Amino acid sequence: MTIVTISERGQLVIPQEIRSKLDLVKGRKLFVDFSEQEGTITLRPVAPVKSLRGFLKGTPPVDHMLRTVRREERRSDERKRG
């Protein structure tokens, strides 16, 4: 555990070791969560949009999935009718 000091402007310095491990650089955004019940503040890095690129790789496009579902629904309806 590391102790940091809050400046007059309400700022604090995150130790270099932690910044390096989390790839926190100037301009990087963080979620700030305050738990009144626990009396804690939690900082979590916001995932850069670039890091999300390709996370759905290998899954069919949504329009393809919708066409497939609709086709199956039509076939099911046709079977019910006769």
C-alpha positions in Angstrom: 0.0 0.0 0.0 1.3 3.5 -0.9 0.3 6.7 0.8 -0.2 9.8 -1.4 -1.0 13.4 -0.5 -3.8 15.5 -1.9 -2.8 18.9 -3.2 -4.6 22.2 -2.5 -6.3 21.7 -5.9 -7.6 18.2 -4.9 -5.0 16.5 -7.1 -3.0 13.4 -6.2 -0.1 11.7 -7.8 -0.4 8.0 -8.7 2.9 6.4 -8.1 5.0 5.6 -11.3 5.1 1.9 -10.6 1.2 1.8 -10.7 1.0 4.1 -13.7 3.4 1.9 -15.7 1.5 -1.4 -14.8 -1.8 0.1 -15.9 -0.4 2.1 -18.9 -1.6 5.3 -17.4 -0.3 8.2 -19.4 -1.1 11.9 -19.7 -4.7 12.3 -20.9 -5.8 8.8 -20.1 -9.3 8.7 -18.6 -10.3 6.9 -15.4 -13.6 5.9 -13.9 -13.9 7.3 -10.3 -16.2 5.4 -8.0 -17.0 6.4 -4.5 -18.5 3.9 -2.0 -20.1 5.9 0.8 -20.9 2.6 2.6 -17.2 1.5 2.6 -15.7 4.9 2.6 -13.5 4.0 -0.4 -12.6 5.6 -3.7 -11.8 3.3 -6.6 -10.0 4.4 -9.8 -10.3 2.2 -13.0 -8.8 3.0 -16.4 -11.4 3.5 -19.2 -10.6 1.1 -22.0 -9.4 3.1 -25.0 -11.7 2.5 -28.0 -8.7 1.2 -30.0 -8.3 -1.7 -27.5 -11.9 -2.9 -28.3 -11.1 -3.3 -32.0 -11.6 -6.9 -33.0 -13.0 -8.1 -29.7 -16.0 -9.6 -31.6 -13.7 -11.2 -34.2 -15.0 -14.5 -35.3 -18.7 -13.7 -34.6 -21.0 -13.2 -37.5 -22.2 -9.7 -38.2 -25.5 -8.7 -36.5 -27.4 -8.3 -39.9 -26.4 -11.9 -40.8 -27.6 -13.2 -37.5 -30.9 -11.3 -37.9 -31.5 -12.7 -41.4 -30.8 -16.2 -40.2 -33.3 -15.8 -37.3 -36.0 -14.3 -39.5 -35.5 -17.1 -42.1 -35.9 -19.7 -39.4 -39.0 -17.9 -38.0 -40.6 -17.8 -41.5 -39.9 -21.6 -42.0 -41.5 -22.3 -38.6 -44.5 -20.2 -39.5 -44.9 -22.0 -42.8 -44.7 -25.4 -41.2 -47.5 -24.4 -38.7 -49.7 -23.1 -41.5 -49.5 -26.2 -43.5 
